[in-house]
């Protein structure tokens, strides 16, 4: 497996190397105007901000709104300072699927016909009733986002269009190790049974060919902050005490008494745990190395029973 833990990847385009720095400050003061030669951009979630930064390089100033891996993104409330940051942006990338609706509220309250907004749900042509909003775990999502970002940046700064297009090509190619890791899990452990707390990593798990035995009703209730049913709780517990699953995929950012109980059961029943996140762990990761780390953790859990509860 090609895993580079906590390694920030640099992007090389046209002989020059630029880091992928992103301002991860949801409550920092807004910048009212772009510095000379830079596009002011916002990623509603820091994984999208990171991709913008990789595509735009020295020609963008990027702010991530949601970047704290210790908070529940589903309950995020935008402050007036966040509204200022979003209102000043020339380019915005947001998830959609009801995940970051505060962005729509801010944008409609500060209309700007020149602002470019990439709603990933719309970009992928997903319906409003898409059940799982964690789109960034789908291997097909970020290549589409990267190309859309390059296209919009090219409209905002036509003089650097070749740079943006080259950056997008480089970014898409850089996902090959992750895709290889996913394929290795699928080929080595086809149909491996897993349990989850909620569908954070489900798109990755599906691509890797695993079989999530957790009832959707349980996952959806945890995701939506609704009390899980006694029937679902009992079924979930049986997955552990009857050793029906090989791995427990545990969302680090949305927990309650039931999910913590299941984590304890996984420990007691010696079922390896893989911790997943809704926002990219920082510092130390870019989007590619984060996804590779999660997939590597899944492989190691299946291959040797090794837990990776936190990245």
C-alpha distance (Angstrom), angle and dihedral (degrees) to the residues before:
residue distance angle dihedral
X1 . . .
X2 3.77 . .
X3 3.78 102.4 .
X4 3.77 121.3 159.3
X5 3.81 104.4 -176.1
X6 3.76 117.9 -145.5
X7 3.78 93.3 -13.3
X8 3.77 118.6 145.9
X9 3.77 107.6 -142.0
X10 3.79 118.9 -139.3
X11 3.76 121.4 -144.4
X12 3.79 118.5 -131.2
X13 3.77 116.6 -159.2
X14 3.77 127.1 163.7
X15 3.80 92.7 -8.1
X16 3.81 95.1 -56.2
X17 3.80 125.0 106.0
X18 3.78 122.4 -145.9
X19 3.79 128.7 -180.0
X20 3.78 122.1 -127.4
X21 3.78 99.2 -118.9
X22 3.77 117.0 166.7
X23 3.78 129.5 -175.3
X24 3.80 102.1 -118.9
X25 3.75 98.2 -168.4
X26 3.77 116.8 121.8
X27 3.79 92.8 178.3
X28 3.78 101.4 36.1
X29 3.78 120.2 122.2
X30 3.77 114.7 -85.7
X31 3.75 124.1 -109.0
X32 3.78 107.9 -128.1
X33 3.78 95.3 -159.1
X34 3.76 137.4 20.7
X35 3.78 118.4 -102.3
X36 3.79 111.4 -111.0
X37 3.78 110.3 -65.9
X38 3.82 95.8 6.1
X39 3.78 132.8 109.7
X40 3.81 114.3 -138.5
X41 3.81 106.1 -130.0
X42 3.80 137.1 176.3
X43 3.78 132.3 -158.6
X44 3.79 112.4 -162.1
X45 3.81 88.0 -148.7
X46 3.78 121.3 33.1
X47 3.81 93.9 -120.4
X48 3.81 88.7 63.1
X49 3.79 91.1 44.4
X50 3.80 89.0 53.1
X51 3.79 92.0 53.5
X52 3.82 91.2 48.7
X53 3.79 88.5 52.6
X54 3.79 92.5 49.8
X55 3.79 92.0 51.0
X56 3.79 97.2 41.0
X57 3.80 99.0 39.8
X58 3.82 111.8 172.0
X59 3.78 92.4 -4.2
X60 3.81 97.7 68.9
X61 3.77 137.9 63.8
X62 3.80 106.0 -155.2
X63 3.79 131.6 -166.7
X64 3.80 124.9 -171.0
X65 3.80 115.0 -148.2
X66 3.81 99.3 -165.5
X67 3.78 112.8 38.7
X68 3.81 109.0 132.5
X69 3.84 111.6 109.3
X70 3.81 89.8 -166.0
X71 3.80 95.6 64.8
X72 3.79 135.2 71.6
X73 3.83 108.1 -108.4
X74 3.80 90.5 -159.1
X75 3.81 90.4 67.8
X76 3.82 97.3 42.6
X77 3.79 114.7 138.8
X78 3.78 119.8 -162.4
X79 3.79 117.3 -127.7
X80 3.81 125.2 -147.0
X81 3.80 88.6 -100.7
X82 3.80 90.4 55.1
X83 3.80 88.4 50.8
X84 3.80 89.4 53.5
X85 3.80 91.5 51.2
X86 3.80 93.3 49.7
X87 3.80 93.3 43.4
X88 3.81 91.1 55.2
X89 3.81 94.1 50.1
X90 3.78 122.3 112.4
X91 3.81 92.0 -167.5
X92 3.80 127.2 32.1
X93 3.79 131.1 -176.9
X94 3.79 116.7 -167.6
X95 3.78 133.2 169.0
X96 3.79 104.1 -129.8
X97 3.84 121.6 -171.5
X98 3.80 88.0 111.4
X99 3.80 91.6 -65.0
X100 3.81 100.0 113.8
X101 3.79 105.4 15.9
X102 3.80 90.5 151.0
X103 3.79 86.3 76.4
X104 3.82 91.3 62.4
X105 3.79 90.0 49.0
X106 3.79 92.5 52.4
X107 3.81 93.8 44.6
X108 3.80 93.6 49.4
X109 3.80 89.1 48.9
X110 3.81 92.0 53.9
X111 3.81 105.4 34.3
X112 3.77 116.9 -164.6
X113 3.81 118.1 172.2
X114 3.81 90.5 -160.0
X115 3.81 94.3 55.1
X116 3.80 113.6 107.5
X117 3.81 112.5 -142.0
X118 3.79 121.3 -171.8
X119 3.79 109.9 -165.6
X120 3.81 104.0 -169.5
X121 3.80 92.8 -152.6
X122 3.81 89.9 57.0
X123 3.79 92.0 40.9
X124 3.81 90.7 57.1
X125 3.80 93.6 40.3
X126 3.80 93.8 -120.4
X127 3.82 121.1 165.9
X128 3.78 123.0 -117.2
X129 3.80 91.1 -109.5
X130 3.81 93.8 59.3
X131 3.79 100.9 144.9
X132 3.80 100.9 -151.4
X133 3.83 115.2 51.4
X134 3.83 96.8 -177.0
X135 3.79 92.1 101.8
X136 3.81 97.9 158.4
X137 3.83 91.4 73.4
X138 3.81 89.4 63.4
X139 3.82 108.2 95.3
X140 3.80 90.5 -141.0
X141 3.80 95.8 56.6
X142 3.79 107.3 72.6
X143 3.80 97.1 46.1
X144 3.81 87.4 58.5
X145 3.81 91.0 45.6
X146 3.81 92.1 49.0
X147 3.79 92.3 52.3
X148 3.81 92.1 46.7
X149 3.81 91.3 49.3
X150 3.81 90.5 50.1
X151 3.79 90.6 49.9
X152 3.81 94.2 50.2
X153 3.79 94.0 43.5
X154 3.80 88.1 51.0
X155 3.81 89.1 56.3
X156 3.80 91.9 48.3
X157 3.81 93.7 45.0
X158 3.82 109.5 20.0
X159 3.79 92.0 173.7
X160 3.81 89.8 67.7
X161 3.80 98.0 40.4
X162 3.80 93.2 115.3
X163 3.80 90.0 53.9
X164 3.81 92.8 51.0
X165 3.79 93.3 47.5
X166 3.80 91.7 48.5
X167 3.80 90.3 48.6
X168 3.80 91.2 52.2
X169 3.79 91.0 50.6
X170 3.79 90.8 49.4
X171 3.80 91.3 47.9
X172 3.79 94.5 51.2
X173 3.82 90.3 48.7
X174 3.81 90.2 50.3
X175 3.82 89.4 63.5
X176 3.82 91.2 66.6
X177 3.84 94.5 92.8
X178 3.82 90.0 53.8
X179 3.79 91.5 49.2
X180 3.81 89.1 49.5
X181 3.80 90.2 51.4
X182 3.80 91.2 51.2
X183 3.80 90.6 49.4
X184 3.79 90.7 50.2
X185 3.80 92.1 54.7
X186 3.80 90.5 47.6
X187 3.80 93.9 48.5
X188 3.81 96.2 42.4
X189 3.80 100.2 40.7
X190 3.82 107.4 23.5
X191 3.78 113.2 -172.0
X192 3.80 93.8 1.3
X193 3.84 108.6 -179.0
X194 3.80 115.3 -122.3
X195 3.79 138.3 171.4
X196 3.80 125.8 -143.2
X197 3.78 138.4 -170.3
X198 3.79 92.9 -141.0
X199 3.80 137.4 -16.8
X200 3.80 98.4 -85.5
X201 3.81 96.9 122.9
X202 3.81 96.6 23.1
X203 3.80 96.1 114.9
X204 3.80 90.0 54.5
X205 3.82 91.4 44.0
X206 3.79 90.4 51.5
X207 3.80 92.1 48.5
X208 3.81 88.4 51.0
X209 3.79 90.7 53.5
X210 3.79 97.7 -117.6
X211 3.80 123.6 150.1
X212 3.81 112.6 -125.5
X213 3.81 105.4 -153.3
X214 3.80 94.9 -176.2
X215 3.82 111.0 111.8
X216 3.79 112.2 -108.9
X217 3.79 89.4 -131.8
X218 3.81 89.7 60.7
X219 3.82 93.5 47.2
X220 3.79 92.6 46.5
X221 3.81 93.0 48.8
X222 3.81 91.9 51.8
X223 3.80 91.2 46.1
X224 3.79 92.4 49.4
X225 3.80 95.9 43.2
X226 3.80 92.8 -113.5
X227 3.80 123.3 141.5
X228 3.79 110.5 -98.1
X229 3.80 117.5 -125.3
X230 3.81 123.1 -106.3
X231 3.80 88.9 -120.1
X232 3.80 93.1 55.2
X233 3.79 91.5 43.8
X234 3.80 91.0 53.0
X235 3.79 92.0 47.8
X236 3.79 91.8 48.9
X237 3.80 91.5 50.7
X238 3.81 89.9 51.2
X239 3.79 90.0 58.4
X240 3.79 87.5 64.0
X241 3.78 106.5 35.1
X242 3.81 91.3 43.8
X243 3.81 91.8 45.1
X244 3.79 93.7 -126.4
X245 3.81 93.6 146.4
X246 3.78 133.9 57.0
X247 3.82 98.1 -156.4
X248 3.80 138.2 24.9
X249 3.83 112.6 -146.3
X250 3.79 105.8 -155.4
X251 3.81 125.1 -166.7
X252 3.80 106.8 -135.5
X253 3.80 93.8 -161.9
X254 3.80 103.9 51.4
X255 3.79 114.0 48.1
X256 3.78 137.2 153.6
X257 3.78 137.5 165.7
X258 3.82 92.1 -76.8
X259 3.79 96.2 49.8
X260 3.80 90.6 46.1
X261 3.81 89.2 50.9
X262 3.79 90.1 52.2
X263 3.79 89.8 49.8
X264 3.81 88.7 54.4
X265 3.81 90.3 49.0
X266 3.79 90.7 51.2
X267 3.80 89.0 54.2
X268 3.79 92.6 47.2
X269 3.80 93.6 47.1
X270 3.82 93.6 43.6
X271 3.77 94.9 -118.8
X272 3.80 110.4 153.2
X273 3.79 117.0 -117.6
X274 3.80 126.9 -140.4
X275 3.79 114.0 -164.5
X276 3.79 116.4 -146.6
X277 3.79 130.5 -170.7
X278 3.78 136.6 -150.0
X279 3.78 94.4 -150.2
X280 3.77 122.8 41.3
X281 3.82 112.7 -92.9
X282 3.78 109.4 -113.4
X283 2.91 144.3 -122.8
X284 3.78 107.5 28.8
X285 3.80 105.7 32.3
X286 3.74 139.5 80.7
X287 3.79 121.3 -165.8
X288 3.81 94.8 -90.1
X289 3.80 97.7 48.0
X290 3.83 90.2 44.6
X291 3.79 92.7 55.1
X292 3.80 91.4 43.7
X293 3.81 90.1 50.8
X294 3.81 92.5 52.2
X295 3.80 92.8 48.2
X296 3.79 92.2 45.5
X297 3.80 89.6 51.3
X298 3.81 89.3 52.8
X299 3.81 91.3 50.0
X300 3.79 93.0 48.1
X301 3.81 91.2 48.7
X302 3.80 90.9 53.5
X303 3.80 95.9 40.1
X304 3.78 101.4 44.7
X305 3.79 108.9 2.2
X306 3.79 91.5 -107.6
X307 3.80 117.1 158.8
X308 3.79 123.1 -142.3
X309 3.77 102.2 -176.6
X310 3.80 95.3 164.4
X311 3.78 132.4 22.5
